[in-house]
Amino acid sequence: MKNSKLRIFILLPAIMIIAFALNGCAVVQPWERGTLSDPIMIIDENPIEKGVFEHHLDYREGSVGGTGAQSGGCGCG
């Protein structure tokens, strides 16, 4: 009796986690990619306004960079 309750207590959450994880996977068909790459799907509402905000932030904080470019951190990239 105690063993079956313990087994249910462990298996039920594990099955639920696996079900939720597999449910989040989606296959995007080639003809759907155009819809997903639409400019309306961009998180930033106005890229020009974002650039102006970053310029003011860099001026106010006294630091530049660290928002977009990928490099090694040694100044060579």
Buried (B, 14 or more C-beta within 10 A) or exposed (E): EEEEEEEEEEEEEEEEEEEEEEEEEEEEEEEEEEEEEEEEEEEEEEEEEEEEEBEEEBEEEEEEEEEEEEEEEEEEE
